[in-house]
Amino acid sequence: MGVLGAIGRQAYTAAGWLTQPLLPDDLLGTLNPMWSASEPHARVVGLRRETADTTTLLLKPGRARTRHVPGQFVGVGVRLDGVWHWRTYSATSRPADDLLAVTVTAIPGGAVSGELAHRTPVGTVLRLGPPAGEFVLPQPVPEKLLFVTAGSGITPVMGMLRELAATRPDALDGAVLVHCDRTPRDVVFGLELRALAASTGLRLVERHTALEGRLSPDALGDCVPDWAARQAWICGPAGMLDDLTAHWERSGDPDALHVERFVPPAFAGDSAGGTVSFTTSGIAAEAGPGTPLMVAGEAAGAVLPNGCRMGICHTCVGRLRSGAVRDLNTGELYDTPGDTVRTCVSGAAGDVEIEL
């Protein structure tokens, strides 16, 4: 037993005796956020530069860590100007690794991605959301695998490849990865991918778009003639995903295609807006028409549960206490107290109270 571990356990016991009305976890989280079980944190213990715009952050989670499944994403919170900002990033490490790795590409004009990729030093404490997402391999692993990725779309697939190489290298025999990026130097994990292809049965097809142009369905058929006979996992820019999805619907088996999109669909609906009161935290925020409750709350300083920010993972839900909200994707109105509200895709339809 380590000395720090013993001290931490003793402090936790003492907290139970001495704190009222704070719970032990409240006090421990105040003393050291890494000790909190209710608000998981992680410390940056290493940085690995992948390309000029992409950095892998090696994170040491606190005691509240939940292990991911390869292909899933986690929420990462960074504090900027006193306000917590959240984004989701694919876990690129294996679930059994001591450290959690997330790989961040700086987006032009992206304050959060730029901060994480370029201005987050070792020692920084970040907040973590729970792992989520359905972009994972089934069990048993299919015999004929196809991965099609572009740019940072390689990140969820990298987690899968590392896990297969360590635990099921036979599953890579005959598997194909088609990866697109501008030049060989721009390929995230390029050296590792090439080494993996040289040491396993994985076939790596690199397409350098500065010379060859973006991947089209016809080009995919040229390099993987049996694409329709494979289970496929694809991730990358929206245009490529739209083209390939339509191709599978026309000429393949749509059920064999698994798609991960980093950019949420554009909100199709609108809402009147209003004052949003988060009753647990005591924070009130003004939400304009069409503004998700989560965005309004975070702008006002509320620390809200979150995950995918696309209405998929249901991590962000809170119960409606009063008022009404509108689903910004479907336009459906929710006005019954006790309704479960996804704050990332719901807008205020007048003044509203949410139990968060």
C-alpha positions in Angstrom: 0.0 0.0 0.0 1.5 3.4 -1.0 1.8 6.2 1.6 -0.4 8.5 -0.5 -3.0 5.8 -0.9 -3.1 5.3 2.9 -3.4 9.0 3.5 -6.2 9.3 1.0 -8.1 6.4 2.7 -7.6 8.0 6.1 -8.7 11.4 4.9 -11.8 9.8 3.4 -12.6 8.1 6.7 -12.0 11.4 8.6 -14.2 13.3 6.2 -17.0 11.0 7.1 -16.7 11.9 10.7 -16.1 15.6 10.5 -18.1 17.0 7.6 -21.6 18.3 7.9 -23.5 18.9 5.7 -20.8 18.1 3.1 -20.5 14.4 2.1 -17.0 12.8 2.2 -16.7 13.0 -1.5 -17.6 16.7 -1.5 -14.7 17.4 0.9 -12.2 15.2 -0.9 -13.1 16.8 -4.2 -12.5 20.2 -2.7 -9.1 19.2 -1.3 -8.0 17.4 -4.5 -10.2 17.0 -7.5 -8.4 13.8 -8.4 -10.0 12.2 -5.3 -13.6 13.0 -6.3 -15.8 10.1 -7.2 -18.8 12.2 -8.3 -16.9 14.5 -10.7 -14.1 12.5 -12.3 -10.9 14.3 -13.2 -7.6 13.3 -14.9 -4.1 14.7 -14.8 -2.1 15.2 -18.0 1.1 13.1 -17.4 2.4 13.0 -20.9 2.1 14.6 -24.3 2.9 13.0 -27.7 3.0 15.1 -30.8 1.5 13.2 -33.7 1.5 15.8 -36.4 1.8 19.6 -36.5 -1.8 20.0 -35.5 -2.5 16.8 -33.5 -1.4 15.9 -30.0 -2.1 12.8 -27.9 -2.7 13.6 -24.2 -1.8 10.9 -21.8 -4.1 11.1 -18.8 -3.9 9.6 -15.4 -7.6 9.3 -14.2 -8.6 9.7 -10.6 -10.2 7.0 -8.6 -13.6 7.3 -10.4 -12.4 6.0 -13.7 -14.8 4.0 -16.0 -13.1 1.8 -18.6 -14.1 2.4 -22.2 -14.7 0.0 -25.0 -12.4 0.5 -28.0 -14.1 2.9 -30.4 -15.9 4.9 -27.7 -15.4 8.5 -26.9 -15.1 10.4 -23.6 -16.0 13.9 -22.6 -13.0 16.1 -21.8 -13.5 19.4 -19.9 -11.0 22.2 -19.8 -11.3 25.4 -17.9 -10.9 28.6 -20.0 -11.3 32.0 -18.4 -13.0 30.4 -15.4 -15.6 28.5 -17.4 -15.5 24.7 -18.1 -15.7 23.9 -21.8 -16.5 20.4 -22.9 -15.7 18.4 -26.0 -15.8 14.7 -26.8 -12.7 12.8 -28.1 -12.2 9.2 -29.0 -10.1 7.1 -26.6 -7.1 5.9 -28.5 -5.6 3.8 -25.7 -6.5 0.2 -24.8 -9.1 -0.2 -22.0 -6.5 -2.1 -19.9 -3.8 0.6 -20.2 -3.0 2.4 -17.0 -3.2 5.8 -18.8 -6.1 7.0 -20.9 -5.1 8.5 -24.2 -7.1 11.0 -26.1 -5.8 12.4 -29.4 -6.9 16.0 -30.3 -6.6 17.8 -33.6 -6.6 21.6 -33.4 -9.5 22.9 -35.5 -8.9 26.4 -37.1 -10.7 28.8 -34.8 -11.5 26.1 -32.2 -10.7 27.5 -28.8 -11.0 24.2 -27.0 -9.2 22.0 -29.5 -6.4 24.5 -29.8 -6.0 24.8 -26.1 -5.8 21.0 -25.7 -3.6 20.3 -28.7 -1.1 23.2 -28.3 -1.4 24.9 -24.8 -2.1 22.1 -22.3 1.1 21.3 -20.3 1.9 18.2 -18.3 0.3 18.6 -14.8 -2.9 20.1 -16.1 -6.0 18.7 -14.4 -9.0 18.1 -16.8 -12.5 16.8 -16.1 -13.7 13.6 -17.6 -17.1 12.5 -18.8 -18.1 8.8 -19.0 -17.3 6.8 -22.1 -20.1 6.5 -24.5 -20.8 5.5 -28.2 -21.9 2.5 -30.2 -19.0 2.7 -32.8 -17.5 -0.5 -31.4 -16.6 -4.0 -32.7 -19.1 -6.8 -31.9 -18.2 -10.0 -30.2 -17.2 -12.2 -31.7 -15.2 -10.0 -34.1 -16.3 -10.4 -37.7 -13.9 -12.4 -40.0 -13.6 -9.7 -42.7 -13.0 -6.2 -41.4 -12.9 -3.0 -43.4 -12.0 0.4 -41.9 -12.2 3.6 -43.9 -11.0 6.7 -42.2 -9.8 10.2 -43.1 -8.0 12.8 -41.0 -8.8 12.6 -37.3 -11.3 9.9 -38.2 -8.6 7.5 -37.5 -8.8 8.0 -33.8 -11.6 5.7 -32.8 -10.3 3.0 -35.2 -6.8 3.3 -33.7 -8.2 2.2 -30.3 -9.8 -0.8 -32.0 -6.5 -1.7 -33.9 -4.4 -1.4 -30.8 -6.8 -3.7 -28.9 -6.9 -6.3 -31.7 -3.2 -6.3 -32.1 -2.7 -6.9 -28.4 -5.5 -9.5 -27.8 -6.7 -10.8 -31.1 -3.9 -10.4 -33.8 -5.6 -13.2 -35.8 -8.6 -10.9 -36.3 -6.3 -8.5 -38.3 -5.4 -11.2 -40.9 -7.1 -10.0 -44.1 -8.4 -6.8 -42.5 -8.1 -3.7 -44.6 -7.6 -0.1 -43.5 -8.1 2.6 -46.1 -6.9 5.9 -44.6 -6.9 9.3 -46.3 -4.9 12.5 -45.4 -3.2 15.2 -47.4 0.3 14.0 -47.3 2.3 11.2 -45.6 3.5 13.6 -43.0 -0.1 14.5 -42.1 -1.2 11.0 -41.3 -2.0 10.7 -37.6 -0.3 7.6 -36.1 1.4 7.1 -39.5 4.6 5.4 -38.3 2.6 3.1 -36.0 0.0 2.2 -38.7 2.8 1.3 -41.1 4.6 -0.8 -38.5 1.3 -2.5 -37.6 0.7 -3.4 -41.2 4.2 -4.8 -41.5 3.9 -7.0 -38.4 0.4 -8.3 -38.8 -2.0 -9.4 -41.5 -3.5 -5.9 -41.8 -3.4 -4.3 -45.2 -3.0 -0.6 -45.1 -4.0 1.6 -48.0 -2.9 5.2 -47.7 -4.5 7.8 -50.0 -2.8 11.1 -50.0 -5.5 13.6 -51.1 -3.1 16.4 -52.0 -2.1 14.3 -55.0 -5.0 11.8 -55.4 -8.0 13.7 -54.4 -10.6 12.7 -51.9 -11.8 9.1 -51.7 -14.9 8.3 -53.8 -17.0 5.1 -53.7 -15.5 4.1 -57.1 -11.9 4.6 -55.7 -12.8 2.5 -52.7 -14.0 -0.3 -55.0 -10.7 -0.1 -56.9 -8.6 -0.7 -53.8 -11.0 -3.0 -52.0 -12.9 -5.0 -54.6 -14.7 -7.1 -52.0 -15.9 -4.2 -49.9 -19.5 -5.4 -50.1 -18.5 -8.7 -48.4 -17.0 -7.0 -45.4 -18.3 -5.5 -42.2 -17.2 -1.8 -42.4 -16.4 0.9 -39.8 -16.0 4.4 -41.3 -15.2 7.8 -39.8 -14.1 11.1 -41.3 -15.4 14.2 -42.9 -19.1 14.5 -43.4 -18.9 14.6 -47.2 -17.0 11.3 -47.4 -19.4 9.7 -44.9 -22.4 10.9 -46.8 -21.0 9.5 -50.1 -20.1 6.1 -48.7 -23.4 5.8 -46.8 -25.3 6.4 -50.0 -23.0 3.9 -51.8 -23.7 1.2 -49.2 -27.5 1.8 -49.5 -27.4 1.5 -53.3 -25.0 -1.3 -53.8 -24.2 -3.0 -50.5 -25.7 -4.1 -47.2 -26.5 -1.0 -45.0 -26.6 -3.2 -41.9 -22.9 -4.0 -42.5 -21.9 -0.3 -42.4 -21.0 1.4 -39.0 -20.6 5.2 -39.1 -19.1 7.6 -36.6 -19.6 11.3 -37.1 -17.7 13.9 -35.2 -19.9 16.8 -36.3 -23.4 16.7 -35.0 -26.2 17.2 -37.5 -27.5 20.8 -37.8 -30.4 21.6 -35.6 -33.6 21.4 -37.6 -35.9 22.9 -35.1 -36.2 26.2 -33.2 -37.5 27.2 -29.8 -38.8 30.4 -28.3 -36.1 30.7 -25.7 -36.4 31.8 -22.1 -34.7 31.7 -18.7 -33.4 28.3 -17.8 -33.1 27.6 -14.1 -30.9 24.6 -13.1 -32.4 23.9 -9.7 -29.6 21.6 -8.3 -26.8 24.1 -9.0 -28.8 27.2 -8.5 -27.7 28.7 -11.7 -30.0 30.6 -14.1 -29.2 31.2 -17.7 -30.8 33.1 -20.6 -31.3 30.7 -23.6 -32.0 32.4 -26.9 -34.2 30.8 -29.6 -32.7 27.6 -30.9 -29.9 27.5 -28.2 -29.5 24.2 -26.5 -30.0 24.3 -22.8 -26.5 22.8 -22.3 -24.9 25.6 -24.2 -26.8 28.3 -22.3 -26.0 26.7 -19.0 -22.3 26.3 -19.6 -22.0 29.9 -20.8 -23.5 30.9 -17.4 -20.9 28.8 -15.6 -23.0 25.7 -14.9 -21.1 22.4 -14.7 -23.5 20.0 -16.5 -23.2 16.3 -17.3 -22.4 15.7 -20.9 -21.2 13.2 -23.4 -21.7 13.1 -27.1 -23.4 16.5 -27.4 -25.5 15.0 -30.2 -28.5 13.6 -28.4 -27.2 10.1 -28.7 -25.6 8.9 -25.4 -28.2 10.4 -22.9 -25.4 11.4 -20.5 -26.7 15.0 -20.3 -30.3 14.3 -19.2 -32.1 16.1 -16.4 -35.7 16.0 -15.3 -38.1 18.8 -16.2 -39.5 20.5 -13.1 -41.6 23.2 -14.7 -42.1 24.9 -18.1 -41.6 23.3 -21.5 -38.7 22.5 -23.8 -38.6 21.6 -27.5 -36.4 18.9 -29.1 -34.3 20.9 -31.6 -34.0 17.9 -33.9 -37.5 16.7 -34.0 -39.5 19.7 -32.9 -41.3 17.7 -30.3 -42.5 19.6 -27.2 -42.0 18.3 -23.7 -44.1 20.0 -21.0 -44.9 17.3 -18.4 -43.1 17.6 -15.1 -40.8 14.7 -14.7 -40.0 14.3 -18.4 -36.4 13.4 -19.1 -34.7 16.2 -21.1 -31.6 15.8 -23.2 -30.1 19.3 -22.6 -27.7 19.1 -25.5 -30.5 19.0 -28.1 -33.4 20.7 -26.3 -34.2 24.4 -26.3 -36.3 26.5 -23.9 -39.9 27.0 -24.9 -40.4 29.8 -22.4 -39.0 29.9 -18.9 -38.1 26.4 -17.7 -36.7 24.6 -14.6 -34.4 21.6 -15.0 -33.2 19.4 -12.2 -29.5 19.7 -12.8 
